[in-house]
Amino acid sequence: MTGLILALALIANGAIGTPLLGGTASHVGTQYGPDYLALPEHEWGQPGLLVRICGAAACIVRRSTDAGPDLAMQRLGRIADLNAWDFELVSGLPASAGLAEVTVEYLADIPLPATDTAEPQP
């Protein structure tokens, strides 16, 4: 029961399972490869975070590989730089569109405490 309460509290507080950022995504072309994803370092920490990115056409799950977009672009609402293939998949737009609205959701494994049902209670 304690684990369930902890999980619900984390979900309610936006720690997992809820969009933490909504804004504009761009793409960096194909030169950095199909795994490239840059997220704001000040919001998310270091590269290596597992996230779900959703746009008008699809959602994908990816691991960040870089910090970005540029700080000036972040101030204008840019929240992610994707590779061109993921940009097209998520947005449903050609890469030539350049920008698309997305949400970014942080995904994490939560180490839940042991339940209190392991031993019978008197």
Rosetta silent file (secondary structure, phi, psi, omega in degrees, C-alpha in Angstrom):
SEQUENCE: MTGLILALALIANGAIGTPLLGGTASHVGTQYGPDYLALPEHEWGQPGLLVRICGAAACIVRRSTDAGPDLAMQRLGRIADLNAWDFELVSGLPASAGLAEVTVEYLADIPLPATDTAEPQP
SCORE:     score description
SCORE:     0.000 S_00000001
   1 L     0.000  -39.952  179.357    0.000    0.000    0.000 S_00000001
   2 H   -61.379  -41.292  179.088    2.855    2.386    0.822 S_00000001
   3 H   -62.396  -40.966  179.159    4.374    1.779   -2.620 S_00000001
   4 H   -64.090  -42.893  178.981    1.094    2.551   -4.340 S_00000001
   5 H   -63.123  -42.273  178.515    0.705    5.796   -2.416 S_00000001
   6 H   -62.478  -45.782  179.949    4.270    6.812   -3.303 S_00000001
   7 H   -61.494  -44.035  178.977    3.715    6.050   -6.996 S_00000001
   8 H   -63.669  -38.324  178.596    0.457    8.021   -7.064 S_00000001
   9 H   -65.297  -41.092  179.217    2.124   10.965   -5.336 S_00000001
  10 H   -66.010  -40.364  178.323    4.955   10.990   -7.885 S_00000001
  11 H   -65.362  -45.401 -178.858    2.510   10.861  -10.784 S_00000001
  12 H   -62.645  -33.722 -178.276    0.359   13.634   -9.294 S_00000001
  13 L   -87.307    4.237  177.421    3.415   15.844   -8.773 S_00000001
  14 L    82.924    9.627 -179.471    4.591   15.403  -12.360 S_00000001
  15 L   -69.514  -36.064  176.375    7.602   13.255  -11.490 S_00000001
  16 L  -144.194  158.410  169.122    6.521   10.571  -13.958 S_00000001
  17 L    72.482    8.874  177.234    3.791    9.893  -16.431 S_00000001
  18 L  -134.605  148.262  177.378    2.804   13.477  -17.197 S_00000001
  19 E   -62.440  125.550  178.796    4.056   15.927  -19.826 S_00000001
  20 E   -95.323  -26.253  179.623    6.635   18.097  -18.150 S_00000001
  21 E  -134.711  137.837  171.875    7.334   20.320  -21.118 S_00000001
  22 E  -130.831  134.953 -178.626    5.182   21.476  -23.974 S_00000001
  23 E   173.270 -147.438 -173.649    6.502   23.663  -26.747 S_00000001
  24 E  -105.335  137.545  173.322    8.290   23.689  -30.057 S_00000001
  25 E  -114.084  148.396  173.816   10.705   21.107  -31.442 S_00000001
  26 E  -122.760 -176.333  175.181   13.086   21.551  -34.326 S_00000001
  27 E  -131.894  158.812 -178.456   15.402   19.145  -36.096 S_00000001
  28 L  -109.400   15.368 -178.005   19.113   19.127  -36.784 S_00000001
  29 L    84.333 -153.067 -177.198   18.965   17.195  -40.028 S_00000001
  30 L  -113.423   -2.581 -172.939   20.503   13.755  -40.390 S_00000001
  31 L   -64.950  -22.486 -179.682   24.183   14.540  -39.790 S_00000001
  32 L   -96.262    0.886  175.826   24.138   13.434  -36.123 S_00000001
  33 L    93.471  172.748 -173.592   22.471   10.104  -36.842 S_00000001
  34 L   -75.986   -8.776 -178.756   19.126    8.488  -36.035 S_00000001
  35 L   -99.745   -0.823 -173.601   19.596    8.493  -32.251 S_00000001
  36 L   -67.597  131.903  172.941   20.175   12.237  -31.803 S_00000001
  37 E  -154.712  121.943  176.960   17.978   14.044  -29.279 S_00000001
  38 E  -111.281  130.613  177.229   18.876   17.241  -27.425 S_00000001
  39 E  -124.172  152.888 -179.572   16.898   18.372  -24.375 S_00000001
  40 L   -58.449  124.333 -178.025   17.381   21.470  -22.191 S_00000001
  41 H   -65.288  -38.213 -177.599   20.054   20.698  -19.635 S_00000001
  42 H   -68.341  -24.246  179.009   18.615   23.040  -16.998 S_00000001
  43 H   -88.621  -37.263 -166.250   15.251   21.238  -17.126 S_00000001
  44 H  -114.607  -12.182 -176.849   16.334   17.644  -17.481 S_00000001
  45 L    96.280 -132.677 -175.042   19.865   17.257  -16.157 S_00000001
  46 L  -101.539  162.273  173.471   22.379   15.413  -18.278 S_00000001
  47 L   -56.290  154.268 -179.324   22.060   13.514  -21.551 S_00000001
  48 L   110.528    1.986 -179.400   20.901    9.921  -21.161 S_00000001
  49 L   -82.026  138.720  177.522   17.353   10.591  -19.951 S_00000001
  50 E   -88.492  125.295 -177.547   14.541    8.421  -21.245 S_00000001
  51 E  -136.679  159.024  169.655   11.606   10.490  -22.528 S_00000001
  52 E  -109.812  127.046  178.294    8.424   10.172  -24.560 S_00000001
  53 E  -112.887  125.213 -178.913    7.987   12.834  -27.225 S_00000001
  54 E  -120.555  137.696  175.322    4.508   13.303  -28.676 S_00000001
  55 L  -130.786 -163.940 -177.101    3.436   15.406  -31.621 S_00000001
  56 L   -66.278  -26.333 -173.924    0.433   15.635  -33.915 S_00000001
  57 L  -105.867  -29.562 -174.124    1.205   12.345  -35.690 S_00000001
  58 L  -166.168  168.822  171.084    2.866   10.002  -33.192 S_00000001
  59 E  -118.939  144.154  176.115    4.678    9.447  -29.914 S_00000001
  60 E  -133.316  155.984  174.483    8.169    7.982  -29.649 S_00000001
  61 E  -112.824  126.325 -177.384   10.366    6.947  -26.741 S_00000001
  62 E  -141.616  161.456  174.734   13.994    8.048  -26.970 S_00000001
  63 E  -107.303  131.558 -178.677   17.059    8.596  -24.808 S_00000001
  64 L   -67.161  145.284 -179.039   18.626   12.075  -24.924 S_00000001
  65 L  -120.938   -6.315 -174.804   22.126   12.295  -26.359 S_00000001
  66 E  -157.169  165.281  173.345   22.906   15.992  -26.044 S_00000001
  67 E   -98.548  137.018 -179.076   21.995   19.230  -24.293 S_00000001
  68 L   169.213 -175.424   -9.861   20.060   21.759  -26.315 S_00000001
  69 L   -64.413  177.624  176.633   18.444   23.623  -28.005 S_00000001
  70 L   -52.054  141.582 -175.928   20.472   26.800  -27.900 S_00000001
  71 H   -55.105  -39.348  178.462   19.558   28.934  -24.868 S_00000001
  72 H   -62.614  -37.572  178.597   18.240   31.772  -27.047 S_00000001
  73 H   -71.817  -35.990  176.976   15.907   29.308  -28.774 S_00000001
  74 H   -60.140  -39.765  179.189   14.778   27.880  -25.417 S_00000001
  75 H   -63.407  -21.688  178.257   13.720   31.386  -24.387 S_00000001
  76 L   -95.118    6.373  176.084   11.491   31.425  -27.471 S_00000001
  77 L   103.921    4.713  179.299    9.801   28.144  -26.501 S_00000001
  78 E   -77.293  127.309 -176.109   12.044   25.542  -28.133 S_00000001
  79 E  -118.486   -7.971  179.608   12.132   22.414  -25.969 S_00000001
  80 E  -161.093  147.370  168.088   13.864   19.773  -28.111 S_00000001
  81 E  -114.894  118.448 -179.132   16.113   19.254  -31.105 S_00000001
  82 E  -104.664  164.641  167.353   15.304   15.984  -32.868 S_00000001
  83 L   -74.654  160.952 -173.665   16.943   14.182  -35.754 S_00000001
  84 H   -62.316  -36.017 -179.103   15.061   14.732  -39.025 S_00000001
  85 H   -65.179  -45.752  178.893   13.589   11.205  -39.119 S_00000001
  86 H   -67.586  -37.041  177.337   12.052   11.485  -35.644 S_00000001
  87 H   -57.084  -48.456 -179.595   10.842   15.016  -36.399 S_00000001
  88 H   -65.175  -39.621 -179.775    8.906   13.751  -39.436 S_00000001
  89 H   -64.372  -48.341 -176.036    7.565   10.731  -37.541 S_00000001
  90 H   -71.290  -45.042 -173.438    6.337   12.705  -34.526 S_00000001
  91 H   -84.690  -26.767 -172.903    5.022   15.787  -36.328 S_00000001
  92 L    76.266    8.919 -179.198    3.710   14.204  -39.527 S_00000001
  93 L  -107.374  156.943  172.207    5.378   17.111  -41.338 S_00000001
  94 L   -70.133  153.530  179.665    8.278   17.110  -43.782 S_00000001
  95 H   -56.344  -28.696 -179.617   11.605   18.125  -42.274 S_00000001
  96 H   -63.453  -17.136  176.103   11.421   21.268  -44.417 S_00000001
  97 H   -64.597  -30.982  173.364    8.628   22.525  -42.103 S_00000001
  98 L    84.010  -44.289 -175.698   11.384   23.136  -39.555 S_00000001
  99 E  -135.224  148.919  176.523    9.277   23.434  -36.377 S_00000001
 100 E  -152.178  151.083  177.285    6.462   21.466  -34.737 S_00000001
 101 E   -81.796  134.146 -179.311    4.566   21.531  -31.443 S_00000001
 102 E  -143.065  167.394  165.531    5.367   18.622  -29.099 S_00000001
 103 E  -119.907  148.607  177.602    5.204   17.486  -25.506 S_00000001
 104 E  -122.350  124.389 -177.388    8.120   15.851  -23.735 S_00000001
 105 E  -117.742  125.434  178.488    7.398   13.425  -20.911 S_00000001
 106 E   -75.999  129.581  177.992   10.109   12.142  -18.574 S_00000001
 107 L  -113.668  132.557 -179.052   10.018    8.365  -18.123 S_00000001
 108 L  -149.373  150.008  171.112   11.724    6.732  -15.161 S_00000001
 109 L   -81.265  131.785  179.851   11.764    3.551  -13.209 S_00000001
 110 L  -103.101  120.167  175.822   10.629    4.264   -9.687 S_00000001
 111 L   -75.326  100.068 -178.896   12.238    2.184   -6.972 S_00000001
 112 L   -81.614  146.249  178.235    9.196    1.435   -4.873 S_00000001
 113 L   -69.741  159.060  176.848    9.625    0.366   -1.255 S_00000001
 114 L   -60.169  144.844  179.103    8.826   -3.178   -0.234 S_00000001
 115 L   -76.814  159.335  179.787    5.178   -3.736    0.492 S_00000001
 116 L   -90.728   14.638  179.403    3.982   -4.407    3.997 S_00000001
 117 L  -101.495    8.545 -178.485    2.111   -7.521    2.830 S_00000001
 118 L   -65.576  -35.082  179.215    5.223   -9.733    2.683 S_00000001
 119 L  -121.574  142.953  179.606    4.472  -11.205    6.124 S_00000001
 120 L   -60.821  140.547  178.007    1.069  -11.899    7.622 S_00000001
 121 L   -92.186  138.490  179.690   -0.098   -9.275   10.064 S_00000001
 122 L   -68.588    0.000    0.000   -1.408  -10.478   13.463 S_00000001
